[in-house]
């Protein structure tokens, strides 16, 4: 099976099919915080999360949503002369504010010229009834999806990384969003401290068995000034090799049902903050290697979605 020139249901293919043109993200920082940082749940945050709340490539929070959007759009248009846009609320927890503030920020974003979709990254424990109603309201105006940071299905690992919620919270969030016809994209991280290949693929089995419409597979990055550094210094964190990562990504693709859009196969970190693995900076080399490995192993998305890991 092929989706365009890929052996997996990639985001670019999905967006072109849905909107008939190139669509790219405008990553925004709305100035929110996170209950896992401000003391509501914890003050440490997830141990891998950067000082910018995993929004290192988002806009500058000191500027308005409109100003951020216009600035990033101008940069994007140097690469793509034509296209539509996804207003992507990326940094920190983007449902963690008053309803009035959320309505204002989301509204300012979707009202920008050319916006065809709204993507919101958040925690599954920050989706109260009032927030869900607001999201349903926006989903009727513009295609909206929610990104939930699951990272792992292993409760022991979740506690170790200070995720701050249990699996049933994630499951309830998925059900609540889907009951309102809002698409869900789950984040998964490979390479968390102490996890084996089987642990990682168990997470793939778990998350793809839920009513999700998209998944992001990330390589764990160790960045400066994160709590994860102490795990590395103590020897508890071992970096995956590039070959190990490519192997597990190909297995994950083969296990993912063919109707789930794969939004990401690796991640990005600022070069000046990244401690390791350094090979992760070669993004296009990694993606090309994944394509080659899939071809050599004759794998494609969904071929083993009802079976054990390959």
N, C-alpha and C positions, 0 to 999 in steps of 0.2 A: 504494500500500500504506500502511496505517496501523497503528501499534502504539498502541492507545488513541487519543489525539488527536494523536500525533506521526507524522512521516514517517520516523522511524528507530527502531530496536529499542533503546529506552531502558531504563535500569536499573530505573526504577520499574515499568515494564510487566513486565519479566522477573521481578522479585521478587514482584509481586502474582500473577502467573501461577503461580509456583513455590510460594509460601507462602499465598496466598489472603488476604493482608492487607497493610497498610502495613508496610514494613520499613525501618528507618533505621540508619545507622552510628553506632557509639560509637567515636570515634577515641582511641586509646591510645598512650601513650609508655612503653615497657617499660624504658627506661633503657639501651638498647643503644648501641653506637658504630657505626663503619663502617670497613672496611679501607682505604677511600679517604681516610680522615681520620687514622687512627692510625699511619700510616707503613707498614703492611703492603703497600699498593699505592701510596699517596700520602699527603701530609699536607694537601693543599689541598682535597680533596673536589671534586665536580663544581662547576663555576664558578658555577652558578645556585643551588646549594643553600643554604638559609638556615642560620643558626646553630643552629636547632632541628631540623636534618635533615629539612626539608620537612614537619615536623609542627607547624606554627605554631598549628594549631587543635586539636591533640591535648590529652590530659589532662596533668596536671603529674607529671613523672617522680619527684618526691619523694614521691608517694603510691603506695599499692599499686594493683595492677590493679583490685581490687574497689572501692576508694574512688574511683578515677577513673571507673569504670563507673557507679557509683551517682550520682555528682555530675552527670555529663553526661546520664545518663538522666533525671534530674529536670528538667534544662533542656529536653531534647527533649520531655518529656511536657507541657510548658506549651503546645507547639505542636500535638502529636499526642497525644490522650488515650489512644489505644490503638494497639498495634502490636507488632512483634517487632524483634529487634536483631541487627545484625552487629557482632561484636567485631573492630574494625579496628586492627591493629598498623601504625601509619602512620609514626612518626618513626624516622629513621635506617635501619639495615639489620637487619631483624627475624628473620634466621636466623643472626646473627653473635654466637653465644654457645654455651656448652656445652649438650649435649643435656639435661642435667638442668635447667638454667635455662630452656631453651625449653619443656620439658614442663611445668614448674611455671607459667610465665607463661601459656602457651596454655590450660592446664587451668583456671587461675583465671578466665580470661576466659569460656571456653565453659560453665563451670558457673554463670554468672550467670543468674538467672531471665529467661526470654524470649529467650535467644540461640538463633538458628536457623542462623547462619553464622559462619564464621571467615575473615577476609581478612587476608593477610599481605604487606606490601610489603618487597621485598628486592632484592638484586643477583643476577644469574644466576650470578656466580662464587662465591656463598656457599651452594651447594646440594650439599654433600657427601653421600655415600651414607647416612651416619647421619641427616642432616637429612631426606633424602628418605623414609627409613623412618618417621621420626617424623610427617612430614606425611601420609603414607599412613595411619598409625594414626589421626590426628585426622580425616582425611577420611571414615573409616568411622563416626565418632561424630557428626559435624556437617558440613554442606556447607562445603567449604573451597576457597577459590581463592587463587592466588598472583599478586601484582602485580610485574611485572618492569620496571625502568626502562630501556627501550631508548633512547628519546628521538629517535634518528636512525639511519638505515641508512647514512649517509655516513661512511665511516671517517675521512676528513680532519676532518670536523666533530667526530666523537667524540673524536679526539685533542685538538682545540682546546678542547673543553669538559671535558677531563680525565675522561672516563667511566671509563677504566681497564680496559676489556676489548674484545675484537674480536667481530665478528658471530657467529663460530662458537661462542663461549661462550654467547651468547643462544640459538642454535639447539639446542645440546646441552641447555641447561636446559629448553627447551620440550619436547624429546623425552623427557627424564627424567621430567618432571612428568606428561606425558600418558600415558606408559607405566604410570603409577600411577593413572590416571583422575582426576588433579587438574587443575582448570580453570586456565587462564592468562589473565591480563589484562595487556596490554602498554601501557606509557606512551609517548606520542609528544609531542614539543614542537615547536610551530610558532613560527618567528621567531628561531631560533638564529643566532648571528653568521655572516654570509656566505652563508647559505642562500637560494636562490631558491625561487620557488613550485614549480618542477619538482623541486628537491631534496626539498622537503617531501612532495610527492605521490609521489615515488619511495619515500619511507619508508612511506607508506600502502600502496603496492603490495607492498612487501617484507613488511611485518608481517602484512598480511591474507592473504598467501599461505601463512603458517605455520599450524600447528595451534593457534590461539589461540581462546578463547571470548569474550573481551572486549577492549575497547580504551578507553584514556582519551586524548582529545585535549586538550592543554594549550596555552595561550598563554604564551610566555616572559614572565616577570615579572622585572624588575630590582629587587632589594631591597637595602637598605643593608647594608653590611658583608659583601658577597659578592665573590668574585674577579671576577665579571662586571662590576663597576663600572668596572674599568680599561678594558674593551673599549668601554664607553659613553663614557668620558672621552676615549679616543683616536679616537673616531668610527667604530670598527669595528662597533659595534652600532647598528643603526637600528631604532626601534620600528615595528611594523606599525600601520597605521591600522585603525580599527574596520571599515571597509568591506573592506579587504584581508583581514582575518581572517575575516569572515563569508563572503567569496567562497571562500576556501580551505577553510573548514570544510564548506561545502555541497558542494564538489567531493570532499572526503574522504568525506563521508557517502555520496555517490552511488557512490563506488568501493569502499566496504566491503561485503562479502558480507552478505546479509540475515540470516544465522544468527549473526553476531557481535554481541554486546551492546555498545552504546556507553554506557560508564559515565559519561563526562564530555565536555563540549564546550568548556569553558573552565576556568579555575582561580581560586583565591582566594589573596589575599595580605593580610596585616594592613595596614590603611590607613596606620598610622604608620611602616611599614617600606618601603612601595612607593615607588620612584622613578618607575617608569613601565612600561607606558603607563597613564596615569591613567584613561583611558576604561574600562579593564578592571574598575574598581570598580562599574560599572553592570551587574552580572551579569544581572539579569532583562531589562534592555533588550537586551542582547546575545542572550540566548536567544530572546526574542521576535522579534528581527530575523532570526535564523537560521531560525526557523519561517516567517516571511514570505517570506524569500528562496527557501527550498525550494519554497514554494507558487507563487511568481511564476515560477520557472524550471522548474516542474513536475518537480522532482527528488524522489526518495525513496531510501532506503538500498538499495544493491545494483543500481540501474538500470544502472550502468556498471561493475560489479565486474570484468568481464572485458575492459574496454577501457581506452584511454588516458584521461588526465585530461580533465575537462570544464571 
